Amino acid sequence: MTIREAESEGAAAAKTLIVDDSRVSGRKLQKAVQALGHEAETASDGLEAMQKLRARSYDIVFLDIVMPSMDGYQVLKAMKADEALRDIPVIVVSSLEDEIGSVARAIELGAEDFLPKDYEVVILKARVNASLSRKRFRDRELDYFRDIDQLTRAAQVIEGGAFRPAELSVDSVAKRSDPLGRLAVVFRGLAEEIYAREKRLDQTIRTLRGTLLVLAAGSIFGLAPALGRMASEISVPPLGLVFWSNLVAAILCLLVSITRNGLPRPGLRDLGFIAIWAVVLGCLYQLLTVVIAGHVEASTIALIGSTRGFMVFLLAAFLALEPPSIRRFVGLGIGFAAIAIVLLANGTGGSDGDRLWLLSALILPLLLSVHTLLMAKRPAHLDASATVGIMMLFSALALLPLASARGSIFLPPFPPGEREAIILVLGVSSAAALVIALNLVSLAGPVFASQMAYSQTLAGIAWGMLLLGESLSPLAWAALAMVILGFWLVEPKKAGEEFRAKFRMQRETP
């Protein structure tokens, strides 16, 4: 905006403050200013003027020099020292005959102009319009510099690392109709393009990492039914087996956590969550898996466990933890169809187990579904190893009284035997699988993580074949491709408000 353009706006209504200890002079000037179409307020001395200036914005100040309490010079010094007031034009009101020296000093202190007390209306109008045009030109100039600073800060935010478009705050600059506004529009578009690209890349990485974690966690989780059946064949008390394996898992995870991050410090709310999780997973699921494995083949338990994916999907949709979609439903359906192929190929429809035990096995995927959703609410300030370690310790302590009462507590002999090997493997595998599962839920969300049910099913059948000699048709392996396809259709959860794009600066090397 040029000065000429600013002058064209000079006649627009302005808010003025008249500072004069003479009520007559102040009132006269107030009426004259109002007659020109401007707002006018009065202040009887400098102190009152400063109070009003800090309470409301003004476009012009008419200032008398000689006043009680706080004179015009002091008002000028205070205004120029205040960043919010220094750009308000001040017109000194004076009597030229006896106050010309005072006017000169006031102008040296920053006054914009002067007005004789015996003024003509034409002179008053000229002084007001000239001051207003300079004031508005200066306001536009300051706005321009502020907008440049805003664009500069936005560029520094992007260059400095992670960002979200909303943090750049360039929308107000983009509303300008001048070249700076057009530059802001281009800048904002580039930032949004970077953000969208980084978000797509993040989604791809989440899918790849999530798929690997699903396969890893499911493969390890699939060990439990086979180990439980092996323990039942050598008459290991289920309570004793779960107590010792949970204790092994707790010790291992806590040692890892303490080594990496020091002693974990859970709060009271964290302990409440961990206690509920310990009952659902560490006590009920672990114990029921071992007990049911003594009556139902490991491969059959694994196949029944494939229903976990649908259970989590339905629960997450019902609790509004993640939005449902047809694509996700189809993905889960393909995974379930893959397990149906395995079921047909393997020929295990539960004929070797009692019907009651088969129905009881349905409790396991239900418990795992609750466990998967619980993991989404884990304490954010505790790492995965610490959370699993404390949870397993809780579950071991909860099982100890019951196991002691039933005479299921036994001391491992030296040298250790097959029973102790089963305990160790079960404890280590449980710890590893749960830590992976916690990281998976944080990365990809509970619905995607529920696909551990499919990899766990395939792994359970494989472990049953390897460790227990249970039969498995080669056609079952073809179902793995369908399971992986299901992974991609379900997709991990989308990055939310916590996501920040990381702008990778390309610096030229000399």
SULQUI-V266012 format. One record per backbone hydrogen bond with DSSP energy under -1.0 kcal/mol. CO is the residue of the C=O (numbers start at 1). NH is the residue of the N-H. If there is no record, write none. Layout:
[[CO & NH] [CO & NH]]
//
This chain:
[[2 & 6] [3 & 7] [4 & 8] [7 & 10] [9 & 12] [14 & 39] [15 & 59] [15 & 60] [16 & 41] [17 & 62] [18 & 43] [19 & 64] [22 & 26] [23 & 27] [24 & 28] [25 & 29] [26 & 30] [27 & 31] [28 & 32] [29 & 33] [30 & 34] [31 & 35] [33 & 38] [34 & 37] [39 & 16] [41 & 18] [43 & 20] [45 & 49] [46 & 50] [47 & 51] [48 & 52] [49 & 53] [50 & 54] [52 & 56] [60 & 17] [61 & 91] [62 & 19] [63 & 93] [65 & 72] [68 & 70] [70 & 46] [71 & 75] [72 & 76] [73 & 77] [74 & 78] [75 & 79] [76 & 80] [77 & 81] [82 & 85] [82 & 86] [85 & 88] [89 & 61] [90 & 112] [90 & 113] [91 & 63] [92 & 115] [94 & 117] [95 & 99] [99 & 103] [100 & 104] [101 & 105] [102 & 106] [103 & 107] [104 & 108] [105 & 109] [106 & 111] [107 & 110] [113 & 92] [115 & 94] [117 & 119] [120 & 124] [121 & 125] [122 & 126] [123 & 127] [124 & 128] [125 & 129] [126 & 130] [127 & 131] [128 & 132] [129 & 133] [130 & 134] [131 & 135] [132 & 136] [133 & 137] [134 & 138] [135 & 139] [136 & 140] [137 & 141] [138 & 142] [139 & 143] [140 & 144] [141 & 145] [142 & 146] [143 & 147] [144 & 148] [145 & 149] [146 & 150] [147 & 151] [148 & 152] [149 & 153] [150 & 154] [151 & 155] [152 & 156] [153 & 157] [154 & 158] [155 & 159] [156 & 160] [163 & 501] [164 & 167] [165 & 168] [170 & 174] [173 & 176] [178 & 182] [179 & 183] [180 & 184] [181 & 185] [182 & 186] [183 & 187] [184 & 188] [185 & 189] [186 & 190] [187 & 191] [188 & 192] [189 & 193] [190 & 194] [191 & 195] [192 & 196] [193 & 197] [194 & 198] [195 & 199] [196 & 200] [197 & 201] [198 & 202] [199 & 203] [200 & 204] [201 & 205] [202 & 206] [203 & 207] [204 & 208] [205 & 209] [206 & 210] [207 & 211] [208 & 212] [209 & 213] [210 & 214] [211 & 215] [212 & 216] [213 & 217] [214 & 218] [215 & 219] [216 & 220] [217 & 221] [218 & 222] [220 & 223] [221 & 224] [223 & 227] [224 & 228] [225 & 229] [226 & 230] [227 & 231] [228 & 232] [229 & 233] [231 & 236] [232 & 235] [237 & 241] [238 & 242] [239 & 243] [240 & 244] [241 & 245] [242 & 246] [243 & 247] [244 & 248] [245 & 249] [246 & 250] [247 & 251] [248 & 252] [249 & 253] [250 & 254] [251 & 255] [252 & 256] [253 & 257] [254 & 258] [255 & 259] [256 & 260] [257 & 261] [258 & 262] [267 & 271] [268 & 272] [269 & 273] [270 & 274] [271 & 275] [272 & 276] [273 & 277] [274 & 278] [275 & 279] [276 & 280] [277 & 281] [278 & 283] [279 & 284] [280 & 285] [281 & 286] [283 & 287] [284 & 288] [285 & 289] [286 & 290] [287 & 291] [288 & 292] [289 & 293] [291 & 294] [292 & 295] [292 & 296] [297 & 301] [298 & 302] [299 & 303] [300 & 304] [301 & 305] [303 & 306] [304 & 307] [305 & 308] [306 & 309] [307 & 311] [308 & 312] [309 & 313] [310 & 314] [311 & 315] [312 & 316] [313 & 317] [314 & 318] [315 & 319] [316 & 321] [325 & 329] [326 & 330] [327 & 331] [328 & 332] [329 & 333] [330 & 334] [331 & 335] [332 & 336] [333 & 337] [334 & 338] [335 & 339] [336 & 340] [337 & 341] [338 & 342] [339 & 343] [340 & 344] [341 & 345] [342 & 346] [343 & 347] [350 & 353] [354 & 358] [355 & 359] [356 & 360] [357 & 361] [359 & 362] [360 & 363] [361 & 364] [362 & 366] [363 & 367] [364 & 368] [365 & 369] [366 & 370] [367 & 371] [368 & 372] [369 & 373] [370 & 374] [371 & 375] [374 & 377] [375 & 378] [383 & 387] [384 & 388] [385 & 389] [386 & 390] [387 & 391] [388 & 392] [389 & 393] [390 & 394] [391 & 395] [392 & 396] [393 & 397] [394 & 398] [395 & 399] [396 & 400] [399 & 403] [400 & 404] [401 & 405] [402 & 406] [403 & 408] [404 & 407] [417 & 421] [418 & 422] [419 & 423] [420 & 424] [421 & 425] [422 & 426] [423 & 427] [424 & 428] [425 & 429] [426 & 430] [427 & 431] [428 & 432] [429 & 433] [430 & 434] [431 & 435] [432 & 436] [433 & 437] [434 & 438] [435 & 439] [436 & 440] [437 & 441] [438 & 442] [439 & 443] [440 & 444] [441 & 445] [444 & 493] [445 & 449] [446 & 450] [448 & 451] [449 & 452] [450 & 453] [451 & 454] [451 & 455] [452 & 456] [453 & 457] [454 & 458] [455 & 459] [456 & 460] [457 & 461] [458 & 462] [459 & 463] [460 & 464] [461 & 465] [462 & 466] [463 & 467] [464 & 468] [464 & 470] [473 & 476] [474 & 477] [476 & 479] [477 & 480] [479 & 483] [480 & 484] [481 & 485] [482 & 486] [483 & 487] [484 & 488] [485 & 489] [486 & 490] [487 & 491] [496 & 499] [501 & 163]]
//
